[in-house]
Amino acid sequence: MTLAQKALHALRSLHWNFFRIHLACFVFVPLVFSGIVYAGNAGATGLAEGSTSTGIQRSEYVDCLFLCYSAMTTTGLVPINLSALHPFQQACLIFLAIIGDTSFVALLMVLVRKRFFRVHCQTMLANDKLHRAETLAASKMGVEQHAVDRDKITGPINAQLLDHYIPDRVLAESPTISQNTQREAIIGQNSFHRRQTIRARTLGLNTVGLGDRHETRYTIPAPVKPAHTGLGGFPLLSKLGHLLVDTLRLPVRLEHPHTLLTRETTHESKDWSSSVKEHVVSWLPDGFGGLVIGRNSRFFTEELEDERLEQIGGVEYRALRFLSYFVGAYIFLCQILPFAVLSIYFSRINYWSSAFQASDAVQTTTVNPVWSSFYFSVAAYTGAGLSLVDQSIAPFANCYLLIWVLNFAMLLGNHSFPMTLRMLIWLGTKLTRDSTLHQTLHFLLDHPRRCFLYLFPSHQTWYLLLALIAFIAIELFSFLVLNIGLPVLDSITSGWQRFSEGVLQSLSVRASGFGIVAVPGLAPSTLFLYVILMYIAIYPIALSVRSTNVYEEQALGVYNAEHDTSETTEPAPDDKRPEAKTEIFSKYVMWHVRRQLAFDIWPLALAVFLIACFERSKIVDADTGSWFTLFRIIFECTSAYSMIGLSMGTPNNNYSFCGEFSVPSKIVLMLIMIRGRHRGLPVAIDRAVMLPKAFVR
């Protein structure tokens, strides 16, 4: 067997989970497009890199490759002026930014899973009939059947209202139920022991009888396939990260045992029972008896009858179908509406025409205002930050329409996409009544992470909103206060202009990287704060994704005692002291922070080290050392790793600081952009990005 055949065989035998497919696409798609963009140089004159002359110019292949990776990862760093490219090349880059956007990738997974439900529905139902026949034959022979066909995935079956069901979230909020018996619900007194037995067999549970009480200790089995562990099936990278961050280990021990609750433990509270029924009938089918929902909306369906599984599948299918239309419309409208406003404005108002005209050392090529408006809109929503105006937003410092349109586009995109999406779905529940759509919307509100990667439960969404407000306040304060007395701020005499530019610059620090002021002219304290904010920009979303993961056992908050290095013990589950709850939450958050640090701190440090090695001559040179500094390298690498695109620039041209890098340094920056694009993804398996046929694994 030749080497090529061995490589092909290894490729075929590789389990293509979401993480690996995502990584492969973000490696090979820009690689293919780089050849297309480079071929678009036909007819160009001169050399784009370092040129201050006007006209369409030819770009080197390494710059085309860099631009493709920068656009696909929605980073937005540019080693050459984009206006120097042919319009066809510009179109390729903005297309890569659209398909590389996080919301678009999440929408693709919804479409794939919806199609799987629809195409395989009939096959699964046919297999289900065969399974029922085998079960009936076995029962006639006196064989007790406990196993359930876990491969059966159901299609769109109509669902009605629910009679008997207690959701996990309502149990947790009820003051009449003790903490020791929260987390799960089993309806029906007669089926209690049988359901316990089935769950113990199918999920690896230890059921302990305590007199007339039953305590079930969940020991969720770790995924055995390498593709379901570590960094999406790359355990070596995970081990390297853990070795580096071992010195940061925090004393954490959190256990979330799931216990089973029967109706007799509810103390027959009429008010509570009515609130349960009112909450549940919003989406579940009629006559359900036995659905247990654990933490993070994990449905335990092993003991349900096949008809019940079909109904659950129908509810989830309709949720996917709704999301496929709703999220698609959201993505389209949030980019096309800003484009419509800006294109009409710049077409009618000639005051800003000079910003689009070619000028030596200012604007390489004259660009169409309508085409540039499309770039602005897409770059703001996706966070790519690409601009056909070489000086970015700086020439429009007092164009308030552009500033605030971009502000809202950035908010609706990178900043508040999960919050806005949940708010719109919640509003939909208020506008619809007693319909299938009403049930579907309530299902998405109650169990968002079963269907969509960036749709979170209510409490998690509120945390994201508070984090967004806090970040904006800190960024705006640093811009308006820390820069007092500096020309970059004192030159702005209007208070409204200061506030408008401050908001745009604040939002750009953690999203698009637009520069409306001269970034090198900002206060050193502001620039240092920007480095920190760029690095942690992904943390709220990344931690939300990890903490609401239905399948990853350690993201579920299940921690083994032997991994605990603390001498202190966590508060008892029934400890209702406010300080106890705060301690549990803080330990839980810090555990995920440490895991995230293990995932992403070492590549950034390695990138800065390598680029400092490659660019040593420029750093120590007397002519370039005044502006080619180590801090600028750290700033550029952090911006690339965080997919921000904010740059301190270069005194020689209008492109990003990376335009001064050598070829090896640009390659390092490309690798760091690819790595950074995967920071906010699930590090292993996650229901929102899994095909239904993979759930059994």
C-alpha positions in Angstrom: 0.0 0.0 0.0 1.5 3.3 -1.1 1.7 6.4 1.2 -1.1 8.1 -0.6 -3.4 5.0 -0.2 -2.5 4.8 3.5 -3.4 8.5 3.9 -6.7 8.0 2.0 -7.5 5.0 4.1 -6.8 6.9 7.3 -8.9 9.8 6.1 -11.9 7.5 5.4 -11.6 5.8 8.8 -11.5 9.1 10.6 -14.8 9.9 12.5 -15.9 13.2 11.1 -17.5 14.9 14.0 -18.6 18.6 13.9 -15.3 19.9 15.3 -13.2 18.1 12.7 -15.4 19.0 9.8 -15.4 22.6 11.0 -11.6 22.6 11.2 -11.2 21.0 7.8 -13.5 23.5 6.2 -11.7 26.5 7.7 -8.4 25.1 6.6 -9.2 24.0 3.0 -11.9 26.4 1.8 -9.6 29.5 2.2 -6.8 27.5 0.7 -8.9 26.9 -2.5 -10.2 30.5 -2.6 -6.6 31.8 -2.3 -5.9 30.4 -5.7 -9.1 32.0 -7.1 -8.2 35.4 -5.5 -4.6 35.2 -6.8 -5.9 34.4 -10.3 -8.0 37.6 -10.1 -4.7 39.6 -10.4 -5.0 39.4 -14.2 -4.6 42.8 -15.7 -3.4 44.4 -12.4 -0.3 46.6 -12.5 2.3 47.3 -9.8 2.5 45.6 -6.5 -0.1 46.1 -3.8 2.2 45.5 -0.8 3.9 48.7 0.3 2.6 50.7 -2.7 1.2 54.2 -2.1 0.2 54.8 -5.8 -3.3 54.6 -7.1 -5.1 52.0 -9.2 -5.8 48.3 -9.1 -2.6 46.5 -8.2 -1.3 42.9 -8.1 -1.1 41.1 -4.7 1.4 38.4 -3.8 0.1 34.9 -3.2 0.9 34.9 0.5 -1.2 38.1 0.9 -4.1 36.5 -1.0 -3.8 33.5 1.2 -3.7 35.7 4.3 -6.7 37.7 3.2 -8.8 34.5 2.6 -8.0 33.1 6.0 -8.6 36.5 7.6 -12.0 36.8 5.8 -13.1 33.2 6.5 -12.3 33.5 10.2 -14.0 36.9 10.3 -10.9 38.5 11.7 -10.4 41.4 9.3 -6.7 42.0 9.4 -5.4 43.0 6.0 -1.7 43.0 4.9 -2.6 45.2 1.8 -5.2 47.8 1.1 -8.5 46.1 -0.1 -9.3 48.9 -2.5 -6.2 47.9 -4.5 -7.9 44.5 -5.4 -10.1 43.8 -8.3 -13.9 43.8 -7.5 -14.0 40.1 -8.2 -11.3 39.5 -5.6 -13.2 41.8 -3.2 -16.4 39.7 -3.8 -14.6 36.5 -3.0 -13.4 37.9 0.4 -16.8 39.2 1.4 -18.3 35.8 0.4 -15.8 34.0 2.7 -16.8 36.4 5.5 -20.5 35.6 5.1 -20.0 31.8 5.1 -17.5 31.9 7.9 -19.8 33.8 10.3 -20.6 31.9 13.5 -24.4 32.4 13.1 -24.2 31.1 9.5 -22.3 28.0 10.5 -24.8 27.3 13.3 -27.7 27.7 10.7 -26.0 25.2 8.5 -26.1 22.6 11.3 -29.8 23.3 11.8 -30.4 22.7 8.0 -28.3 19.5 8.1 -30.1 18.1 11.1 -33.5 19.1 9.8 -32.8 17.3 6.5 -31.7 14.2 8.4 -34.9 14.1 10.3 -37.0 14.5 7.1 -35.1 12.1 4.9 -34.6 9.3 7.5 -38.0 9.6 9.0 -39.7 6.9 6.9 -36.7 4.6 7.3 -36.7 4.9 11.1 -40.4 4.3 11.3 -40.1 1.2 9.2 -37.3 0.0 11.5 -39.5 0.8 14.4 -42.3 -1.5 13.1 -39.8 -4.3 12.8 -38.6 -3.6 16.4 -42.1 -3.7 17.7 -42.7 -7.1 16.0 -39.6 -8.5 17.6 -40.6 -7.1 21.0 -44.1 -8.7 20.7 -42.6 -12.1 19.7 -40.2 -12.0 22.6 -42.9 -11.0 25.1 -45.0 -14.0 24.0 -42.0 -16.3 24.9 -41.9 -14.8 28.4 -38.9 -12.7 27.9 -38.9 -9.4 29.8 -38.1 -6.5 27.5 -36.3 -3.5 28.9 -34.1 -2.4 26.0 -35.3 0.4 23.8 -34.2 0.9 20.2 -32.0 3.9 20.7 -31.3 4.3 17.0 -34.9 5.2 16.2 -35.1 8.8 15.2 -38.6 10.2 14.7 -40.0 12.7 12.3 -42.7 15.3 12.3 -45.5 13.8 14.4 -48.2 16.2 15.6 -48.2 16.9 19.3 -51.0 17.8 21.6 -51.1 19.1 25.2 -49.7 17.3 28.2 -51.5 15.8 31.2 -48.8 14.7 33.6 -45.3 16.0 33.6 -42.9 17.7 35.9 -40.0 19.6 34.2 -36.6 19.8 35.9 -36.4 23.6 35.8 -39.8 23.9 37.6 -38.7 21.4 40.2 -35.6 23.5 40.9 -37.7 26.6 41.3 -40.3 25.1 43.5 -40.0 26.0 47.2 -42.0 22.9 48.3 -39.4 20.4 47.1 -36.2 19.7 48.9 -32.8 20.1 47.2 -32.0 16.4 47.7 -34.8 15.3 45.5 -34.6 17.8 42.7 -33.2 17.5 39.1 -35.6 14.7 37.8 -39.2 13.6 37.7 -41.0 10.3 37.1 -44.7 10.4 36.7 -46.7 7.5 37.8 -46.3 5.6 41.1 -46.7 2.1 39.7 -43.8 2.5 37.2 -41.3 3.8 39.6 -39.1 0.7 40.2 -39.3 -0.4 36.5 -38.1 3.0 35.3 -35.3 3.0 37.8 -34.1 -0.4 36.6 -34.2 0.6 32.9 -32.3 3.8 33.6 -29.7 2.0 35.6 -29.1 -0.4 32.7 -29.0 2.1 29.9 -27.2 5.0 31.6 -24.9 3.3 34.0 -26.7 4.4 37.2 -26.3 3.1 40.7 -29.8 2.8 42.3 -29.7 2.7 46.1 -32.7 1.8 48.2 -33.0 3.8 51.4 -36.1 2.4 53.1 -39.0 4.0 51.3 -36.7 6.4 49.6 -34.7 5.8 46.4 -31.6 7.7 45.6 -30.1 7.4 42.1 -26.5 8.4 41.7 -25.6 9.3 38.2 -22.3 8.3 37.0 -22.4 9.6 33.4 -20.0 7.5 31.4 -17.3 9.3 29.7 -17.2 9.1 25.9 -15.1 6.2 24.8 -14.4 7.2 21.3 -11.4 9.6 20.8 -13.5 11.7 18.5 -15.8 12.6 21.4 -13.2 13.6 23.9 -10.7 16.4 24.4 -10.5 19.1 21.8 -13.0 17.6 19.4 -11.0 14.4 18.9 -7.5 15.9 19.2 -6.5 14.5 22.7 -2.8 15.5 22.2 -3.7 19.2 22.0 -5.9 18.8 25.0 -3.0 17.2 27.0 -0.6 19.9 26.0 -3.1 22.6 27.2 -3.6 20.8 30.5 0.1 20.5 31.1 0.6 24.2 30.6 -2.3 25.2 32.8 -1.7 22.8 35.7 0.0 25.5 37.7 -3.3 27.5 37.5 -5.3 24.6 39.0 -8.1 25.8 41.3 -9.7 23.9 44.2 -12.9 22.9 42.6 -15.3 20.1 43.4 -18.8 20.3 42.1 -21.2 17.4 42.0 -24.7 17.6 40.5 -26.4 14.3 41.3 -29.7 13.6 39.6 -32.3 12.1 41.9 -35.7 10.8 41.1 -38.9 12.4 42.3 -42.3 10.9 42.5 -45.6 12.7 42.7 -46.1 12.0 46.4 -43.1 14.2 47.3 -44.7 17.3 45.9 -46.8 17.8 49.1 -49.9 18.4 47.0 -49.4 22.1 46.6 -52.3 23.3 44.5 -50.7 26.5 43.4 -47.5 24.7 42.5 -49.4 22.0 40.6 -51.3 24.6 38.5 -48.0 26.4 37.7 -46.4 23.2 36.6 -49.3 22.3 34.3 -49.5 25.8 32.9 -45.8 25.7 32.1 -45.6 22.3 30.6 -48.7 22.2 28.4 -47.0 24.8 26.3 -45.2 22.2 24.1 -45.4 18.6 25.3 -47.8 16.0 23.8 -51.0 14.8 25.4 -50.9 11.8 27.8 -47.1 11.8 28.5 -46.3 9.6 31.5 -42.7 9.3 32.3 -40.5 11.8 30.5 -37.6 12.7 32.7 -35.6 15.8 31.9 -32.2 16.3 33.5 -29.8 19.2 33.6 -29.3 21.3 30.4 -32.5 19.8 28.8 -31.2 16.2 28.6 -34.2 14.0 27.8 -34.0 10.5 29.3 -36.2 8.6 26.8 -34.8 5.1 27.3 -37.9 3.9 29.1 -40.5 5.7 26.9 -42.8 3.8 24.5 -42.1 4.2 20.8 -45.2 6.4 20.2 -43.9 8.8 22.9 -40.5 8.9 21.2 -42.2 9.8 17.9 -44.0 12.7 19.5 -40.9 14.0 21.1 -39.1 13.8 17.7 -42.0 15.6 16.1 -41.7 18.5 18.5 -37.9 18.8 18.0 -38.3 18.5 14.2 -40.7 21.4 14.1 -38.3 23.4 16.3 -35.5 22.8 13.8 -37.8 23.7 10.9 -38.8 27.0 12.5 -35.1 27.8 13.3 -34.1 27.1 9.7 -36.5 29.9 8.5 -36.2 32.2 11.4 -32.4 32.3 11.8 -32.0 32.5 8.0 -34.3 35.5 7.9 -32.5 37.1 10.8 -29.1 36.8 9.2 -30.3 38.1 5.9 -32.3 41.1 7.3 -29.5 42.1 9.7 -27.2 42.5 6.8 -29.5 43.7 4.0 -31.3 46.4 6.0 -28.1 48.3 7.0 -26.9 47.9 3.4 -30.1 49.4 2.1 -29.9 52.4 4.5 -26.3 53.1 3.8 -26.4 52.6 0.0 -29.3 55.0 -0.4 -27.7 57.6 1.9 -24.3 57.6 0.2 -25.9 57.5 -3.3 -28.0 60.6 -2.5 -25.6 62.6 -0.3 -22.5 63.8 -2.1 -20.8 65.2 1.0 -18.8 62.0 1.6 -17.8 61.3 -2.0 -14.2 62.3 -1.4 -13.8 59.4 1.0 -14.4 57.0 -1.8 -12.2 58.7 -4.4 -8.6 57.6 -5.2 -5.9 59.7 -3.6 -2.1 59.2 -3.3 -1.1 57.7 0.1 -4.8 57.9 1.3 -7.1 55.8 -1.0 -5.6 53.4 -3.5 -8.5 53.1 -5.8 -11.9 54.8 -6.3 -14.6 52.5 -4.9 -18.3 52.5 -5.5 -20.2 53.9 -2.5 -23.0 51.2 -2.9 -20.5 48.4 -3.1 -18.6 49.9 -0.1 -21.9 50.1 1.8 -22.4 46.4 1.3 -18.9 45.8 2.7 -19.6 47.9 5.7 -22.9 46.1 6.5 -21.6 42.6 6.1 -18.3 43.4 7.9 -20.2 44.9 10.9 -22.6 42.0 11.3 -20.1 39.2 10.8 -17.4 41.0 12.7 -15.0 40.8 9.8 -14.3 44.5 9.9 -13.3 44.7 6.2 -13.5 48.1 4.6 -12.9 49.2 1.0 -12.1 52.6 2.3 -8.4 52.2 3.2 -8.7 54.4 6.3 -11.6 52.3 7.6 -14.2 54.5 9.3 -11.9 57.4 10.1 -13.0 59.6 7.2 -16.6 59.3 8.5 -15.9 60.5 12.0 -18.9 62.8 12.0 -21.2 60.7 9.8 -23.6 59.8 12.6 -25.9 57.7 10.3 -23.0 55.4 9.4 -21.8 55.2 12.9 -25.1 54.2 14.5 -26.1 51.9 11.7 -22.8 50.0 12.2 -23.3 50.1 15.9 -26.7 48.3 15.6 -25.3 45.9 13.0 -22.5 44.9 15.4 -24.9 44.5 18.3 -27.3 42.3 16.3 -24.4 40.2 15.1 -21.4 39.3 17.2 -22.4 41.0 20.4 -26.1 40.2 21.2 -27.1 37.5 18.7 -28.1 34.9 21.4 -29.9 37.5 23.5 -31.8 39.1 20.5 -32.7 35.6 19.2 -34.2 34.5 22.5 -36.0 37.8 22.9 -37.7 37.5 19.5 -38.7 34.0 20.2 -40.2 35.1 23.6 -42.1 37.9 21.9 -43.4 35.3 19.5 -44.9 33.3 22.3 -46.8 36.5 23.3 -48.2 37.0 19.8 -49.3 33.4 19.2 -51.9 31.4 21.1 -52.9 27.8 21.1 -51.2 26.8 17.9 -48.4 24.5 16.8 -46.1 27.5 16.4 -46.9 28.5 20.0 -45.8 25.0 21.2 -42.7 25.2 19.0 -41.6 28.5 20.4 -42.1 27.4 24.0 -40.1 24.3 23.3 -37.2 26.5 22.1 -37.5 28.6 25.2 -37.5 25.6 27.5 -34.8 23.6 25.7 -32.8 25.9 23.5 -29.5 24.0 23.4 -31.1 20.9 22.0 -31.6 22.6 18.7 -29.3 25.6 18.3 -25.7 26.2 19.4 -26.1 29.9 20.3 -29.6 29.8 21.9 -29.3 29.6 25.7 -31.6 29.2 28.7 -33.1 32.3 30.3 -30.6 32.7 33.1 -27.6 32.2 30.8 -29.0 34.8 28.5 -29.4 37.3 31.3 -25.7 36.6 32.3 -24.7 37.3 28.7 -26.7 40.6 28.6 -25.1 41.7 31.9 -21.6 40.9 30.6 -22.3 42.8 27.4 -23.4 45.9 29.3 -20.4 45.7 31.7 -18.0 45.3 28.8 -19.4 48.3 26.9 -19.3 50.4 30.0 -15.7 49.6 30.7 -14.7 50.2 27.0 -16.6 53.5 26.8 -15.1 54.6 30.1 -11.6 53.8 29.0 -12.1 55.7 25.7 -13.7 58.9 27.2 -11.7 59.1 30.5 -8.3 57.5 30.0 -7.6 59.5 26.8 -8.4 63.0 28.3 -5.6 65.4 27.4 -4.5 63.5 24.4 -4.9 64.8 20.8 -6.9 61.8 19.7 -9.8 62.9 22.0 -9.2 66.6 22.4 -9.5 67.1 18.7 -13.2 66.0 19.0 -14.9 69.1 20.3 -18.5 67.9 20.1 -19.8 65.9 23.1 -22.2 63.9 20.9 -19.4 63.0 18.5 -17.2 61.8 21.3 -20.0 59.6 22.6 -20.9 58.2 19.2 -17.3 57.5 18.3 -16.7 56.1 21.7 -19.6 53.6 21.4 -18.4 52.5 17.9 -14.8 52.1 19.1 -16.0 50.2 22.2 -18.1 47.8 20.2 -15.3 47.3 17.7 -12.8 46.2 20.4 -14.7 42.9 20.8 -16.2 42.5 17.3 -15.3 44.1 14.0 -12.1 45.9 14.7 -13.2 49.1 12.9 -11.0 52.1 13.6 -12.7 55.4 13.8 -9.7 57.1 15.5 -6.0 56.6 15.3 -5.5 53.6 17.5 -1.7 54.2 18.1 -2.7 57.6 19.5 -4.7 56.2 22.3 -3.4 56.1 25.9 -1.1 53.2 26.8 -3.5 52.2 29.5 -6.4 52.1 27.0 -4.4 49.9 24.6 -3.4 47.5 27.3 -7.0 47.3 28.4 -8.0 46.6 24.7 -5.6 43.6 24.7 -7.3 42.1 27.7 -10.8 42.8 26.3 -10.0 41.4 22.9 -8.6 38.2 24.5 -11.6 37.6 26.8 -14.2 38.7 24.2 -15.1 35.1 23.4 -15.3 34.0 27.0 -19.0 34.8 27.7 -20.2 32.8 24.7 -17.6 30.1 25.1 -18.4 29.5 28.7 -22.1 29.5 27.9 -21.6 26.9 25.2 -19.6 24.7 27.6 -21.8 25.1 30.6 -25.0 24.3 28.7 -23.6 21.3 26.8 -26.0 18.4 27.2 -23.5 15.6 26.6 -20.0 16.5 27.6 -19.8 15.0 31.1 -17.5 17.6 32.6 -19.4 20.5 31.0 -22.4 19.1 32.8 -20.8 20.0 36.1 -20.2 16.3 37.2 -16.8 16.2 38.8 -15.2 13.2 40.4 -13.9 13.5 44.0 -10.6 12.1 43.0 -9.9 15.1 40.8 -10.5 17.4 43.7 -7.3 19.0 45.1 -9.1 21.1 47.6 -9.1 20.5 51.3 -12.4 22.2 51.6 -15.7 20.7 50.9 -18.5 22.2 48.9 -21.8 23.3 50.6 -24.3 20.5 51.0 -27.0 20.3 48.3 -29.6 21.3 50.8 -27.7 24.2 52.1 -29.9 27.2 51.3 -27.6 29.9 52.6 -27.0 32.6 50.0 -23.3 32.5 50.5 -23.3 28.7 49.8 -25.0 29.2 46.5 -22.5 32.0 45.6 -19.7 29.7 46.4 -21.0 26.9 44.2 -21.6 29.2 41.3 -18.2 30.9 41.6 -16.4 27.5 41.7 -18.4 26.3 38.8 -17.6 29.4 36.7 -13.9 29.3 37.6 -13.7 25.6 36.7 -14.9 26.4 33.2 -12.5 29.4 33.0 -9.6 27.2 33.8 -10.7 24.7 31.2 -10.9 27.5 28.6 -7.5 28.7 29.6 -6.1 25.2 29.0 -7.7 25.3 25.6 -6.4 28.7 24.3 -3.7 30.4 26.3 -0.7 28.5 25.0 -1.2 29.0 21.2 -1.2 32.8 21.7 2.0 32.7 23.7 3.7 30.5 21.2 2.6 32.8 18.3 4.1 35.9 19.9 7.3 34.0 20.6 7.7 32.8 17.1 6.9 36.2 15.5 9.3 37.9 17.8 12.0 35.4 16.6 11.2 36.0 12.9 11.0 39.8 13.2 14.0 40.3 15.5 15.9 42.4 13.0 13.1 44.9 12.6 12.5 45.1 16.4 16.2 45.9 17.2 16.8 48.1 14.1 17.2 51.7 15.0 15.1 52.9 12.1 12.1 50.7 12.6 12.4 49.9 16.3 10.5 53.0 17.4 7.2 51.6 16.0 8.0 47.9 15.3 7.7 47.0 19.0 7.0 43.8 20.9 3.8 45.3 22.3 2.5 45.9 18.7 3.2 42.2 18.0 1.3 41.2 21.1 -1.6 43.5 20.1 -1.7 42.1 16.6 -1.5 38.5 17.7 -4.2 39.0 20.3 -6.4 40.7 17.7 -5.9 37.8 15.2 -6.4 35.1 17.9 -9.6 36.8 19.1 -10.9 37.3 15.5 -11.2 41.1 16.2 -9.1 42.7 13.5 -8.3 45.8 15.4 -4.7 46.9 14.6 -2.3 49.6 15.6 -1.3 49.9 11.9 1.9 51.0 10.3 3.3 54.5 9.6 4.1 53.4 6.1 0.6 52.7 4.8 -3.1 52.3 5.7 -3.2 48.5 6.1 -2.8 46.5 9.3 0.5 46.1 11.2 0.7 42.5 9.9 1.5 44.0 6.5 5.0 44.6 7.7 5.5 41.0 8.7 7.7 38.5 6.8 6.2 35.5 5.2 6.9 33.1 8.1 5.2 35.5 10.5 2.2 35.8 8.3 1.9 32.0 8.2 2.0 32.0 12.0 -0.7 34.6 12.1 -2.8 32.5 9.7 -2.5 29.5 12.0 -3.4 31.5 15.0 -6.5 32.9 13.3 -7.7 29.4 12.5 -7.0 28.3 16.0 -8.8 31.3 17.4 -11.9 30.7 15.3 -12.4 27.4 17.2 -12.2 28.9 20.7 -16.0 29.3 21.1 -17.0 25.9 19.7 -17.8 22.8 21.9 -14.5 21.1 22.7 -16.2 17.7 22.2 -19.7 16.5 21.4 -22.7 18.7 21.7 -26.3 17.9 20.7 -26.8 21.2 18.8 -24.1 20.1 16.3 -24.7 16.4 16.2 -26.7 14.3 13.8 -29.4 12.4 15.5 -27.8 9.1 14.4 -24.7 10.0 16.5 -26.6 10.4 19.8 -26.3 6.7 20.6 -22.5 7.1 20.7 
